[in-house]
Amino acid sequence: VMFTCNTCPWVEAWEDRYPVAASAAEEMGIGFIALNPNEQLRDGGGESMAAMKERAEAKGYNFPYVVDADHQLADAFGATRTPEIFLFNSDMELVYHGAIDDDARNPEAVENHYLMDAMQAMVDGEAIAEPTTRSVGCTIKRLS
């Protein structure tokens, strides 16, 4: 489960890795969904459903990108940033929470592929080396 949006520069920096992660997840039998919790910006602030559809098509999203109405799921998960990842195993236990990797700005400089490594370890039945990492991104724009 990934909380993301249309208007955050951190999302834009990592966004090219979304389809890669989603394809890897599919190959491993893991579901992948992106939720947009930025309710405060839904009307006229760049986070409308029309803007989301446009972005998903332009960026080649190969996974569902849906509205988190009234940021209900973000609130339930305790999500605070976009992007922010929550990986669950088949028993619905949270096994990884945090960032996609350790370098948003330069994919070639990534040293730790947190999400990809966590998914692989999970399907291999191994312990996840870093089950929690710091989520870096924009704050979720919740309703007041």
N, CA, C and O atoms as a MOPAC input file, in Angstrom:
PM7 MOZYME 1SCF
protein

 N      0.86100 1    -1.16800 1     0.00000 1
 C      0.00000 1     0.00000 1     0.00000 1
 C      0.90400 1     1.22600 1     0.00000 1
 O      1.77300 1     1.37400 1     0.85900 1
 N      0.68500 1     2.10000 1    -0.97400 1
 C      1.50400 1     3.29700 1    -1.07200 1
 C      0.60800 1     4.53000 1    -1.04600 1
 O     -0.33400 1     4.64800 1    -1.83000 1
 N      0.91500 1     5.43600 1    -0.13900 1
 C      0.23400 1     6.72600 1    -0.12700 1
 C      1.07200 1     7.66300 1    -0.97800 1
 O      2.27400 1     7.81100 1    -0.76100 1
 N      0.42500 1     8.29400 1    -1.94600 1
 C      1.10600 1     9.17000 1    -2.88900 1
 C      0.15000 1    10.27600 1    -3.30300 1
 O     -0.97700 1    10.34400 1    -2.81200 1
 N      0.59200 1    11.13300 1    -4.19600 1
 C     -0.25300 1    12.24200 1    -4.64000 1
 C      0.26400 1    12.78000 1    -5.97100 1
 O      1.16100 1    12.19800 1    -6.58100 1
 N     -0.30400 1    13.88400 1    -6.40800 1
 C      0.08400 1    14.50800 1    -7.67300 1
 C      0.97800 1    15.72600 1    -7.49600 1
 O      1.64900 1    16.13600 1    -8.44300 1
 N      1.00200 1    16.30900 1    -6.31500 1
 C      1.56100 1    17.65100 1    -6.16300 1
 C      2.84600 1    17.73500 1    -5.34200 1
 O      3.34000 1    18.83800 1    -5.10700 1
 N      3.38600 1    16.64300 1    -4.91200 1
 C      4.57800 1    16.65200 1    -4.05700 1
 C      5.84700 1    16.44300 1    -4.88700 1
 O      5.90700 1    15.49900 1    -5.67400 1
 N      6.85200 1    17.29000 1    -4.73200 1
 C      8.10100 1    17.10000 1    -5.46900 1
 C      8.83400 1    15.80700 1    -5.08100 1
 O      9.57600 1    15.25900 1    -5.89700 1
 N      8.64100 1    15.31800 1    -3.86500 1
 C      9.24600 1    14.04700 1    -3.46900 1
 C      8.61200 1    12.88900 1    -4.22900 1
 O      9.30300 1    11.94500 1    -4.61200 1
 N      7.30600 1    12.95500 1    -4.44900 1
 C      6.63200 1    11.93900 1    -5.26100 1
 C      7.21400 1    11.96200 1    -6.66000 1
 O      7.55400 1    10.91700 1    -7.21500 1
 N      7.32900 1    13.14400 1    -7.22600 1
 C      7.87100 1    13.26800 1    -8.58200 1
 C      9.27800 1    12.67900 1    -8.67000 1
 O      9.63000 1    12.06100 1    -9.67500 1
 N     10.07700 1    12.86500 1    -7.63100 1
 C     11.45100 1    12.35200 1    -7.64000 1
 C     11.48200 1    10.82300 1    -7.64500 1
 O     12.34200 1    10.22900 1    -8.29600 1
 N     10.55600 1    10.17900 1    -6.93000 1
 C     10.55300 1     8.71600 1    -6.82800 1
 C      9.63500 1     8.04700 1    -7.85400 1
 O      9.70900 1     6.83500 1    -8.05600 1
 N      8.79400 1     8.81200 1    -8.48400 1
 C      7.69200 1     8.26000 1    -9.27700 1
 C      8.10700 1     7.31500 1   -10.39100 1
 O      7.34500 1     6.40900 1   -10.72900 1
 N      9.26900 1     7.49000 1   -10.96400 1
 C      9.70300 1     6.58900 1   -12.03200 1
 C      9.91900 1     5.17000 1   -11.51000 1
 O      9.95000 1     4.21900 1   -12.29200 1
 N     10.06700 1     5.02300 1   -10.20500 1
 C     10.27400 1     3.70600 1    -9.60000 1
 C      8.97200 1     3.00600 1    -9.24000 1
 O      8.97500 1     1.81100 1    -8.94600 1
 N      7.87100 1     3.72500 1    -9.25800 1
 C      6.57200 1     3.11100 1    -8.93000 1
 C      6.24100 1     1.93600 1    -9.85500 1
 O      5.99400 1     0.83400 1    -9.36300 1
 N      6.22800 1     2.13600 1   -11.18600 1
 C      5.87700 1     1.01100 1   -12.06400 1
 C      6.84600 1    -0.16800 1   -11.94500 1
 O      6.43600 1    -1.32000 1   -12.08800 1
 N      8.11100 1     0.10600 1   -11.68800 1
 C      9.10600 1    -0.95900 1   -11.51900 1
 C      8.76000 1    -1.77700 1   -10.27800 1
 O      8.76300 1    -3.00700 1   -10.32200 1
 N      8.46600 1    -1.09700 1    -9.17800 1
 C      8.09900 1    -1.77900 1    -7.93300 1
 C      6.79400 1    -2.55100 1    -8.10800 1
 O      6.66600 1    -3.67400 1    -7.62100 1
 N      5.82800 1    -1.95300 1    -8.80000 1
 C      4.54000 1    -2.62300 1    -9.01200 1
 C      4.71700 1    -3.88000 1    -9.86200 1
 O      4.09400 1    -4.90400 1    -9.58300 1
 N      5.54800 1    -3.81500 1   -10.88400 1
 C      5.80100 1    -4.99200 1   -11.72900 1
 C      6.50000 1    -6.09400 1   -10.92900 1
 O      6.15500 1    -7.27000 1   -11.04900 1
 N      7.48000 1    -5.70600 1   -10.11700 1
 C      8.17500 1    -6.69000 1    -9.27100 1
 C      7.19200 1    -7.31400 1    -8.28500 1
 O      7.21600 1    -8.52500 1    -8.06600 1
 N      6.33700 1    -6.50000 1    -7.69600 1
 C      5.33200 1    -7.01000 1    -6.76000 1
 C      4.42300 1    -8.01900 1    -7.44900 1
 O      4.13500 1    -9.08000 1    -6.89600 1
 N      3.97500 1    -7.68900 1    -8.65100 1
 C      3.10200 1    -8.60100 1    -9.38800 1
 C      3.80500 1    -9.93800 1    -9.64600 1
 O      3.21100 1   -11.00100 1    -9.46200 1
 N      5.05600 1    -9.87900 1   -10.06700 1
 C      5.81600 1   -11.11000 1   -10.32000 1
 C      5.97000 1   -11.95700 1    -9.05800 1
 O      6.07000 1   -13.18200 1    -9.13400 1
 N      5.98700 1   -11.30300 1    -7.90300 1
 C      6.13400 1   -12.00900 1    -6.63500 1
 C      4.79300 1   -12.40800 1    -6.01300 1
 O      4.75600 1   -13.04000 1    -4.95700 1
 N      3.69300 1   -12.03400 1    -6.67700 1
 C      2.37000 1   -12.35600 1    -6.14100 1
 C      1.91900 1   -11.42500 1    -5.03500 1
 O      1.11600 1   -11.80300 1    -4.18200 1
 N      2.43600 1   -10.21000 1    -5.05200 1
 C      2.09500 1    -9.20200 1    -4.04000 1
 C      1.21200 1    -8.14600 1    -4.69000 1
 O      1.51300 1    -7.67200 1    -5.78500 1
 N      0.13300 1    -7.77800 1    -4.02600 1
 C     -0.72900 1    -6.70700 1    -4.52400 1
 C     -0.05500 1    -5.35700 1    -4.37400 1
 O      0.81100 1    -5.17400 1    -3.51800 1
 N     -0.45700 1    -4.41600 1    -5.20600 1
 C      0.13400 1    -3.07500 1    -5.17800 1
 C     -0.96300 1    -2.07600 1    -5.47800 1
 O     -1.64500 1    -2.18800 1    -6.49600 1
 N     -1.14000 1    -1.10200 1    -4.60300 1
 C     -2.14100 1    -0.06200 1    -4.81100 1
 C     -1.59800 1     1.26500 1    -4.29700 1
 O     -0.88300 1     1.31300 1    -3.29600 1
 N     -1.94400 1     2.33400 1    -4.99200 1
 C     -1.56600 1     3.68000 1    -4.58200 1
 C     -2.82200 1     4.43700 1    -4.16900 1
 O     -3.83300 1     4.41900 1    -4.87000 1
 N     -2.74200 1     5.09500 1    -3.03200 1
 C     -3.86400 1     5.85100 1    -2.49100 1
 C     -3.48700 1     7.32300 1    -2.40000 1
 O     -2.39200 1     7.66200 1    -1.95200 1
 N     -4.39500 1     8.19400 1    -2.82600 1
 C     -4.16800 1     9.63200 1    -2.74000 1
 C     -5.00800 1    10.18600 1    -1.59000 1
 O     -6.23000 1    10.27900 1    -1.70900 1
 N     -4.35800 1    10.56000 1    -0.46300 1
 C     -5.08800 1    11.03200 1     0.70200 1
 C     -5.22900 1    12.55100 1     0.80600 1
 O     -5.79900 1    13.04200 1     1.78000 1
 N     -4.72500 1    13.30400 1    -0.17000 1
 C     -4.68800 1    14.76400 1    -0.06500 1
 C     -6.05600 1    15.40400 1    -0.27300 1
 O     -6.28400 1    16.09300 1    -1.26700 1
 N     -6.95300 1    15.17500 1     0.66000 1
 C     -8.33700 1    15.65300 1     0.55500 1
 C     -8.42000 1    17.17200 1     0.50800 1
 O     -9.29500 1    17.72000 1    -0.16100 1
 N     -7.53300 1    17.85200 1     1.20100 1
 C     -7.56900 1    19.31300 1     1.23800 1
 C     -7.35400 1    19.92100 1    -0.15300 1
 O     -7.79600 1    21.03800 1    -0.42100 1
 N     -6.67700 1    19.18600 1    -1.02900 1
 C     -6.37700 1    19.69500 1    -2.37600 1
 C     -7.22400 1    19.02900 1    -3.46200 1
 O     -6.92900 1    19.16100 1    -4.65000 1
 N     -8.27400 1    18.31600 1    -3.05300 1
 C     -9.06700 1    17.54300 1    -4.01100 1
 C     -9.76600 1    18.42900 1    -5.04100 1
 O     -9.75300 1    18.11400 1    -6.23100 1
 N    -10.36900 1    19.52000 1    -4.60500 1
 C    -11.10200 1    20.39700 1    -5.52000 1
 C    -10.25600 1    21.59200 1    -5.91000 1
 O    -10.09900 1    22.53100 1    -5.13000 1
 N     -9.71200 1    21.55700 1    -7.11300 1
 C     -8.96900 1    22.69000 1    -7.63100 1
 C     -7.52700 1    22.78700 1    -7.16900 1
 O     -6.84100 1    23.75000 1    -7.51100 1
 N     -7.04800 1    21.81700 1    -6.39900 1
 C     -5.68400 1    21.89400 1    -5.90100 1
 C     -4.74400 1    20.88600 1    -6.52100 1
 O     -3.64300 1    20.67700 1    -6.01100 1
 N     -5.15200 1    20.25200 1    -7.61600 1
 C     -4.27700 1    19.32600 1    -8.30800 1
 C     -4.43500 1    17.87200 1    -7.91900 1
 O     -3.73200 1    17.01300 1    -8.45200 1
 N     -5.34700 1    17.57400 1    -6.99600 1
 C     -5.52500 1    16.20100 1    -6.53500 1
 C     -6.90500 1    15.62800 1    -6.89900 1
 O     -7.37100 1    14.68300 1    -6.26300 1
 N     -7.54000 1    16.18800 1    -7.89900 1
 C     -8.85700 1    15.69600 1    -8.32300 1
 C     -8.72400 1    14.33200 1    -9.00200 1
 O     -7.63200 1    13.93300 1    -9.40500 1
 N     -9.82500 1    13.63900 1    -9.12200 1
 C     -9.81800 1    12.34400 1    -9.80500 1
 C     -9.36200 1    12.51300 1   -11.25600 1
 O     -8.61200 1    11.68500 1   -11.77200 1
 N     -9.80400 1    13.56500 1   -11.90100 1
 C     -9.38800 1    13.80800 1   -13.29000 1
 C     -7.87200 1    13.99500 1   -13.36700 1
 O     -7.22400 1    13.45700 1   -14.26500 1
 N     -7.31300 1    14.75400 1   -12.43200 1
 C     -5.86300 1    14.96900 1   -12.41200 1
 C     -5.13100 1    13.67000 1   -12.10400 1
 O     -4.05700 1    13.42000 1   -12.65100 1
 N     -5.69600 1    12.84600 1   -11.23900 1
 C     -5.08500 1    11.55700 1   -10.91500 1
 C     -5.06800 1    10.64100 1   -12.13100 1
 O     -4.05600 1     9.99800 1   -12.40700 1
 N     -6.18000 1    10.57600 1   -12.86100 1
 C     -6.23500 1     9.73900 1   -14.06600 1
 C     -5.21300 1    10.20300 1   -15.09400 1
 O     -4.52500 1     9.39700 1   -15.72000 1
 N     -5.13000 1    11.51700 1   -15.25300 1
 C     -4.18400 1    12.09900 1   -16.20200 1
 C     -2.74100 1    11.73500 1   -15.81800 1
 O     -1.94200 1    11.35000 1   -16.67100 1
 N     -2.42900 1    11.85900 1   -14.55500 1
 C     -1.07700 1    11.56000 1   -14.08500 1
 C     -0.75100 1    10.08200 1   -14.25300 1
 O      0.33100 1     9.73000 1   -14.72200 1
 N     -1.68700 1     9.22100 1   -13.86900 1
 C     -1.47100 1     7.77700 1   -13.97200 1
 C     -1.16700 1     7.37700 1   -15.41200 1
 O     -0.28500 1     6.55600 1   -15.66100 1
 N     -1.89600 1     7.95700 1   -16.34900 1
 C     -1.66100 1     7.64500 1   -17.75800 1
 C     -0.31700 1     8.20400 1   -18.22700 1
 O      0.44500 1     7.51100 1   -18.90200 1
 N     -0.02700 1     9.45500 1   -17.87000 1
 C      1.20700 1    10.10200 1   -18.30700 1
 C      2.44700 1     9.41500 1   -17.73800 1
 O      3.48100 1     9.34600 1   -18.40200 1
 N      2.34600 1     8.91100 1   -16.51700 1
 C      3.49500 1     8.30800 1   -15.84500 1
 C      3.56000 1     6.78700 1   -16.01000 1
 O      4.47000 1     6.14500 1   -15.48500 1
 N      2.60200 1     6.21300 1   -16.73300 1
 C      2.64200 1     4.78200 1   -17.00000 1
 C      2.34300 1     3.90800 1   -15.80100 1
 O      2.92100 1     2.83100 1   -15.65200 1
 N      1.44800 1     4.36400 1   -14.94800 1
 C      1.08400 1     3.55200 1   -13.78600 1
 C      0.47900 1     2.23700 1   -14.25600 1
 O     -0.41500 1     2.22200 1   -15.10200 1
 N      0.96600 1     1.15200 1   -13.70900 1
 C      0.47900 1    -0.18900 1   -14.04000 1
 C     -0.15100 1    -0.83000 1   -12.79900 1
 O     -0.03900 1    -2.03600 1   -12.57900 1
 N     -0.80600 1    -0.00300 1   -12.00700 1
 C     -1.42400 1    -0.41100 1   -10.75000 1
 C     -2.57900 1     0.54600 1   -10.47100 1
 O     -2.62000 1     1.63700 1   -11.04000 1
 N     -3.50900 1     0.16600 1    -9.61700 1
 C     -4.61600 1     1.06800 1    -9.28300 1
 C     -4.11500 1     2.29700 1    -8.51100 1
 O     -3.28900 1     2.18900 1    -7.60500 1
 N     -4.63300 1     3.44800 1    -8.89400 1
 C     -4.35100 1     4.72000 1    -8.20600 1
 C     -5.70300 1     5.27900 1    -7.83100 1
 O     -6.46100 1     5.70900 1    -8.70000 1
 N     -6.01700 1     5.27800 1    -6.54900 1
 C     -7.37400 1     5.59000 1    -6.10200 1
 C     -7.39600 1     6.70400 1    -5.06300 1
 O     -6.38900 1     7.00800 1    -4.42400 1
 N     -8.57000 1     7.30100 1    -4.91700 1
 C     -8.79900 1     8.35100 1    -3.93100 1
 C     -8.98800 1     7.71500 1    -2.55300 1
 O     -9.74800 1     6.76100 1    -2.39100 1
 N     -8.29000 1     8.25700 1    -1.58400 1
 C     -8.50700 1     7.90500 1    -0.18000 1
 C     -9.43700 1     8.99700 1     0.36700 1
 O     -8.98400 1     9.99700 1     0.92300 1
 N    -10.74700 1     8.78000 1     0.19500 1
 C    -11.74100 1     9.78700 1     0.54900 1
 C    -11.63000 1    10.17800 1     2.01700 1
 O    -11.61000 1     9.33000 1     2.90900 1
 N    -11.55900 1    11.48600 1     2.23900 1
 C    -11.43400 1    12.04700 1     3.58800 1
 C    -10.23800 1    11.47600 1     4.34300 1
 O    -10.23800 1    11.43100 1     5.57300 1
 N     -9.21400 1    11.03900 1     3.60000 1
 C     -7.96900 1    10.47700 1     4.14200 1
 C     -8.22300 1     9.43900 1     5.23300 1
 O     -7.46100 1     9.33000 1     6.19300 1
 N     -9.30900 1     8.67800 1     5.06900 1
 C     -9.68600 1     7.68200 1     6.08000 1
 C     -8.63900 1     6.58100 1     6.22000 1
 O     -8.30500 1     6.18400 1     7.33600 1
 N     -8.12200 1     6.08500 1     5.10300 1
 C     -7.12500 1     5.02200 1     5.18200 1
 C     -5.79000 1     5.56100 1     5.69000 1
 O     -5.11700 1     4.90100 1     6.48200 1
 N     -5.41000 1     6.73900 1     5.24700 1
 C     -4.17300 1     7.34200 1     5.75600 1
 C     -4.26100 1     7.49400 1     7.27300 1
 O     -3.29400 1     7.22400 1     7.98600 1
 N     -5.40600 1     7.92200 1     7.75500 1
 C     -5.59400 1     8.06400 1     9.19900 1
 C     -5.50600 1     6.71000 1     9.89200 1
 O     -4.85500 1     6.58400 1    10.92900 1
 N     -6.15600 1     5.70300 1     9.32800 1
 C     -6.14700 1     4.36200 1     9.92300 1
 C     -4.74100 1     3.76200 1     9.93500 1
 O     -4.36500 1     3.08400 1    10.89100 1
 N     -3.97000 1     4.00600 1     8.88500 1
 C     -2.61400 1     3.47100 1     8.78700 1
 C     -1.61100 1     4.28300 1     9.60500 1
 O     -0.53800 1     3.79100 1     9.95600 1
 N     -1.97100 1     5.52700 1     9.90200 1
 C     -1.01900 1     6.41800 1    10.55200 1
 C     -0.04700 1     7.04200 1     9.56400 1
 O      1.03200 1     7.49300 1     9.94900 1
 N     -0.42700 1     7.07000 1     8.29200 1
 C      0.42300 1     7.66600 1     7.25300 1
 C      0.50000 1     9.17100 1     7.45700 1
 O     -0.48900 1     9.81700 1     7.80300 1
 N      1.68600 1     9.71600 1     7.23800 1
 C      1.88600 1    11.15500 1     7.40500 1
 C      2.47400 1    11.83300 1     6.17900 1
 O      2.43600 1    13.05900 1     6.07600 1
 N      3.02300 1    11.05200 1     5.23900 1
 C      3.76900 1    11.61100 1     4.11100 1
 C      3.35500 1    10.99000 1     2.78800 1
 O      2.72700 1     9.93200 1     2.73500 1
 N      3.72800 1    11.68200 1     1.73100 1
 C      3.66800 1    11.10400 1     0.39300 1
 C      5.05100 1    11.28300 1    -0.22600 1
 O      5.56900 1    12.40000 1    -0.24500 1
 N      5.65800 1    10.21700 1    -0.72800 1
 C      5.17600 1     8.84000 1    -0.69200 1
 C      5.51400 1     8.15100 1     0.63500 1
 O      6.48600 1     8.49900 1     1.30600 1
 N      4.69300 1     7.17300 1     0.99000 1
 C      4.90600 1     6.36800 1     2.19400 1
 C      4.38000 1     4.96400 1     1.92500 1
 O      3.24500 1     4.79300 1     1.47900 1
 N      5.20000 1     3.97100 1     2.19600 1
 C      4.90900 1     2.57400 1     1.85800 1
 C      4.56000 1     1.76300 1     3.10200 1
 O      5.16800 1     1.92500 1     4.16000 1
 N      3.56200 1     0.88100 1     2.95100 1
 C      3.19400 1    -0.09300 1     3.97000 1
 C      3.10200 1    -1.45000 1     3.27300 1
 O      2.26600 1    -1.63400 1     2.38900 1
 N      3.94600 1    -2.39400 1     3.66000 1
 C      3.96700 1    -3.72800 1     3.06100 1
 C      3.46500 1    -4.73800 1     4.08300 1
 O      3.97300 1    -4.81700 1     5.20200 1
 N      2.46200 1    -5.50400 1     3.68000 1
 C      1.85500 1    -6.51100 1     4.54800 1
 C      2.10800 1    -7.90000 1     3.98900 1
 O      2.14800 1    -8.09300 1     2.77400 1
 N      2.27700 1    -8.86600 1     4.88400 1
 C      2.41800 1   -10.25200 1     4.43900 1
 C      1.04000 1   -10.87900 1     4.25100 1
 O      0.02600 1   -10.20100 1     4.41800 1
 N      0.99200 1   -12.14500 1     3.91100 1
 C     -0.28900 1   -12.81500 1     3.63300 1
 C     -1.16000 1   -12.97000 1     4.87300 1
 O     -2.34700 1   -13.27600 1     4.75900 1
 N     -0.58300 1   -12.76200 1     6.06400 1
 C     -1.36000 1   -12.78400 1     7.30700 1
 C     -1.80700 1   -11.38700 1     7.71500 1
 O     -2.30600 1   -11.18200 1     8.82100 1
 N     -1.62200 1   -10.42300 1     6.80500 1
 C     -1.97700 1    -9.02100 1     7.02200 1
 C     -1.19500 1    -8.38800 1     8.17200 1
 O     -1.69500 1    -7.50600 1     8.87100 1
 N      0.04200 1    -8.85600 1     8.35200 1
 C      0.94300 1    -8.26000 1     9.32900 1
 C      1.83900 1    -7.26300 1     8.60200 1
 O      2.36400 1    -7.55300 1     7.52800 1
 N      2.00500 1    -6.09600 1     9.19500 1
 C      2.87600 1    -5.08900 1     8.61300 1
 C      4.31900 1    -5.56500 1     8.75900 1
 O      4.80400 1    -5.77500 1     9.87100 1
 N      5.00000 1    -5.73200 1     7.62300 1
 C      6.37800 1    -6.22700 1     7.66000 1
 C      7.39600 1    -5.17500 1     7.21400 1
 O      8.58900 1    -5.30500 1     7.48900 1
 N      6.92200 1    -4.13300 1     6.52300 1
 C      7.80500 1    -3.03800 1     6.14200 1
 C      6.99100 1    -1.75100 1     6.10600 1
 O      5.84700 1    -1.73300 1     5.65400 1
 N      7.60500 1    -0.67500 1     6.59100 1
 C      6.98000 1     0.64200 1     6.54700 1
 C      8.07300 1     1.67600 1     6.32900 1
 O      9.05700 1     1.72100 1     7.06700 1
 N      7.89200 1     2.50200 1     5.31100 1
 C      8.86500 1     3.57100 1     5.09700 1
 C      8.98600 1     4.02900 1     3.67100 1
 O      8.00000 1     4.15500 1     2.94500 1
 N     10.23200 1     4.27800 1     3.28100 1
 C     10.55600 1     4.84300 1     1.96800 1
 C     10.77400 1     3.74900 1     0.92300 1
 O     10.96600 1     2.58000 1     1.25900 1
 N     10.74100 1     4.14200 1    -0.33100 1
 C     10.98000 1     3.23300 1    -1.44700 1
 C     12.44900 1     2.80600 1    -1.46600 1
 O     12.76100 1     1.61900 1    -1.56900 1
 N     13.33400 1     3.78000 1    -1.36600 1
 C     14.77400 1     3.51400 1    -1.31400 1
 C     15.44800 1     4.69400 1    -0.64100 1
 O     14.76800 1     5.55300 1    -0.08000 1
 N     16.76300 1     4.75300 1    -0.68600 1
 C     17.47700 1     5.77900 1     0.07300 1
 C     17.93900 1     6.99300 1    -0.73600 1
 O     18.72000 1     7.80100 1    -0.23500 1
 N     17.46700 1     7.13400 1    -1.98300 1
 C     17.87900 1     8.30200 1    -2.76100 1
 C     16.80300 1     8.68900 1    -3.77100 1
 O     16.74900 1     8.15300 1    -4.87800 1
 N     15.96100 1     9.61600 1    -3.37500 1
 C     14.86900 1    10.05200 1    -4.25500 1
 C     15.39000 1    10.75000 1    -5.50200 1
 O     14.84300 1    10.57300 1    -6.59100 1
 N     16.41600 1    11.52000 1    -5.35300 1
 C     16.87800 1    12.38700 1    -6.43600 1
 C     17.67500 1    11.67300 1    -7.52300 1
 O     17.65400 1    12.09000 1    -8.68100 1
 N     18.38200 1    10.59700 1    -7.15600 1
 C     19.26800 1     9.97400 1    -8.13200 1
 C     19.15000 1     8.45000 1    -8.07000 1
 O     19.77600 1     7.81900 1    -7.21900 1
 N     18.36100 1     7.85900 1    -8.95400 1
 C     18.16800 1     6.40900 1    -8.92900 1
 C     19.47600 1     5.62200 1    -9.05300 1
 O     19.58900 1     4.52600 1    -8.50400 1
 N     20.44900 1     6.16100 1    -9.75700 1
 C     21.72000 1     5.46600 1    -9.93200 1
 C     22.54500 1     5.44400 1    -8.64000 1
 O     23.43000 1     4.60300 1    -8.48600 1
 N     22.26000 1     6.35800 1    -7.72000 1
 C     23.02000 1     6.44800 1    -6.47500 1
 C     22.38200 1     5.65500 1    -5.32800 1
 O     22.90400 1     5.65400 1    -4.21300 1
 N     21.27600 1     4.99300 1    -5.59100 1
 C     20.59000 1     4.23700 1    -4.53800 1
 C     21.50200 1     3.12500 1    -4.02400 1
 O     22.04200 1     2.33200 1    -4.79500 1
 N     21.65300 1     3.09000 1    -2.72100 1
 C     22.43300 1     2.02800 1    -2.08300 1
 C     21.52800 1     1.00600 1    -1.40800 1
 O     21.87800 1    -0.17000 1    -1.31200 1
 N     20.36300 1     1.45400 1    -0.93800 1
 C     19.42500 1     0.57800 1    -0.24400 1
 C     18.06100 1     0.63000 1    -0.91900 1
 O     17.38200 1     1.65700 1    -0.89400 1
 N     17.67300 1    -0.46800 1    -1.51300 1
 C     16.38100 1    -0.59100 1    -2.19700 1
 C     15.37600 1    -1.16400 1    -1.18400 1
 O     14.98200 1    -2.32700 1    -1.27300 1
 N     14.97800 1    -0.33500 1    -0.23600 1
 C     14.19500 1    -0.80200 1     0.90000 1
 C     12.96500 1    -1.62200 1     0.50900 1
 O     12.78100 1    -2.74000 1     0.98800 1
 N     12.13200 1    -1.06500 1    -0.35500 1
 C     10.89100 1    -1.75700 1    -0.72200 1
 C     11.17500 1    -3.04200 1    -1.48000 1
 O     10.62800 1    -4.09000 1    -1.13700 1
 N     12.00900 1    -2.98500 1    -2.48900 1
 C     12.31300 1    -4.17700 1    -3.29200 1
 C     12.93900 1    -5.26600 1    -2.42000 1
 O     12.58100 1    -6.43800 1    -2.53300 1
 N     13.87000 1    -4.87700 1    -1.55200 1
 C     14.51100 1    -5.84900 1    -0.66200 1
 C     13.50500 1    -6.44800 1     0.31400 1
 O     13.54200 1    -7.64800 1     0.58900 1
 N     12.60300 1    -5.61100 1     0.83900 1
 C     11.58900 1    -6.10100 1     1.78000 1
 C     10.64700 1    -7.08200 1     1.09200 1
 O     10.30700 1    -8.11800 1     1.66300 1
 N     10.22200 1    -6.76500 1    -0.13000 1
 C      9.33400 1    -7.68300 1    -0.85300 1
 C     10.03000 1    -9.01200 1    -1.10700 1
 O      9.43900 1   -10.07300 1    -0.90300 1
 N     11.28200 1    -8.96100 1    -1.54900 1
 C     12.00900 1   -10.19600 1    -1.84900 1
 C     12.20600 1   -11.02700 1    -0.58700 1
 O     11.99000 1   -12.23900 1    -0.60400 1
 N     12.60900 1   -10.39400 1     0.49400 1
 C     12.80600 1   -11.12300 1     1.74900 1
 C     11.49000 1   -11.74800 1     2.21400 1
 O     11.46700 1   -12.88600 1     2.68200 1
 N     10.39900 1   -10.99800 1     2.08100 1
 C      9.09800 1   -11.50700 1     2.50500 1
 C      8.71600 1   -12.76500 1     1.73100 1
 O      8.31200 1   -13.76000 1     2.33400 1
 N      8.83700 1   -12.73500 1     0.41500 1
 C      8.44000 1   -13.91400 1    -0.37500 1
 C      9.41500 1   -15.07000 1    -0.19800 1
 O      9.04500 1   -16.22900 1    -0.38600 1
 N     10.66100 1   -14.76200 1     0.16400 1
 C     11.64900 1   -15.81300 1     0.41700 1
 C     11.54200 1   -16.37600 1     1.83200 1
 O     12.25000 1   -17.31800 1     2.18700 1
 N     10.64900 1   -15.79400 1     2.63800 1
 C     10.48300 1   -16.26100 1     4.00800 1
 C     11.62200 1   -15.86700 1     4.92200 1
 O     11.84900 1   -16.50300 1     5.95100 1
 N     12.33800 1   -14.81700 1     4.55100 1
 C     13.47500 1   -14.34500 1     5.33700 1
 C     13.09500 1   -13.11300 1     6.14500 1
 O     12.11000 1   -12.43900 1     5.84400 1
 N     13.87400 1   -12.83200 1     7.15800 1
 C     13.67400 1   -11.61900 1     7.94300 1
 C     14.00000 1   -10.40400 1     7.07500 1
 O     14.94600 1   -10.43300 1     6.28800 1
 N     13.22900 1    -9.36200 1     7.22000 1
 C     13.47700 1    -8.12500 1     6.48300 1
 C     14.54100 1    -7.34200 1     7.23900 1
 O     14.37400 1    -7.02500 1     8.41700 1
 N     15.62800 1    -7.03600 1     6.55300 1
 C     16.78500 1    -6.39100 1     7.19200 1
 C     16.41600 1    -5.06200 1     7.84200 1
 O     16.83000 1    -4.78600 1     8.96800 1
 N     15.64700 1    -4.24400 1     7.14700 1
 C     15.21800 1    -2.95200 1     7.69100 1
 C     13.70200 1    -2.86500 1     7.58500 1
 O     13.18500 1    -2.38300 1     6.57800 1
 N     12.97700 1    -3.32500 1     8.60700 1
 C     11.51600 1    -3.32400 1     8.53100 1
 C     10.88900 1    -1.93900 1     8.63500 1
 O      9.71500 1    -1.76200 1     8.31000 1
 N     11.66500 1    -0.95800 1     9.08600 1
 C     11.17300 1     0.41500 1     9.17500 1
 C     12.27300 1     1.35400 1     8.72200 1
 O     13.42000 1     1.25600 1     9.15800 1
 N     11.89300 1     2.27800 1     7.82600 1
 C     12.82000 1     3.32600 1     7.41900 1
 C     12.07800 1     4.65000 1     7.51000 1
 O     10.85500 1     4.68200 1     7.64700 1
 N     12.81000 1     5.71000 1     7.43600 1
 C     12.21300 1     7.04400 1     7.52700 1
 C     11.53900 1     7.40000 1     6.20400 1
 O     12.16200 1     7.35000 1     5.14400 1
 N     10.26600 1     7.75700 1     6.28300 1
 C      9.55000 1     8.23200 1     5.09100 1
 C      9.90400 1     9.69300 1     4.87400 1
 O      9.77100 1    10.52200 1     5.77400 1
 N     10.35300 1     9.99100 1     3.67300 1
 C     10.69900 1    11.35700 1     3.30800 1
 C      9.70600 1    11.79800 1     2.25500 1
 O      9.51500 1    11.11100 1     1.25100 1
 N      9.07300 1    12.93500 1     2.47400 1
 C      8.12200 1    13.41900 1     1.49500 1
 C      7.32700 1    14.58700 1     2.03300 1
 O      7.66300 1    15.17300 1     3.06200 1
 N      6.27400 1    14.90900 1     1.32100 1
 C      5.39300 1    16.00400 1     1.71900 1
 C      4.37000 1    15.50500 1     2.72000 1
 O      3.97200 1    14.34000 1     2.69200 1
 N      3.95100 1    16.38700 1     3.59600 1
 C      2.92000 1    15.99200 1     4.54000 1
 C      1.59600 1    15.79500 1     3.79900 1
 O      1.32400 1    16.45700 1     2.79700 1
 N      0.79700 1    14.88900 1     4.30300 1
 C     -0.54000 1    14.65800 1     3.73300 1
 C     -1.39300 1    15.88400 1     4.03500 1
 O     -1.40100 1    16.39200 1     5.15600 1
 N     -2.10300 1    16.34400 1     3.02600 1
 C     -2.93800 1    17.55000 1     3.15700 1
 C     -4.35300 1    17.13000 1     3.58000 1
 O     -5.24600 1    16.94500 1     2.75300 1
 N     -4.51800 1    16.98900 1     4.90000 1
 C     -5.78300 1    16.55300 1     5.46700 1
 C     -6.75400 1    17.71200 1     5.56900 1
 O     -6.36000 1    18.87800 1     5.55600 1
 N     -8.03100 1    17.37100 1     5.66900 1
 C     -9.04900 1    18.38000 1     5.93200 1
 C     -8.84800 1    18.91300 1     7.34700 1
 O     -8.35400 1    18.19400 1     8.21500 1
 N     -9.22300 1    20.15500 1     7.58300 1
 C     -9.06000 1    20.71000 1     8.92400 1
 C    -10.03000 1    20.05500 1     9.88300 1
 O    -10.04800 1    20.38900 1    11.06700 1

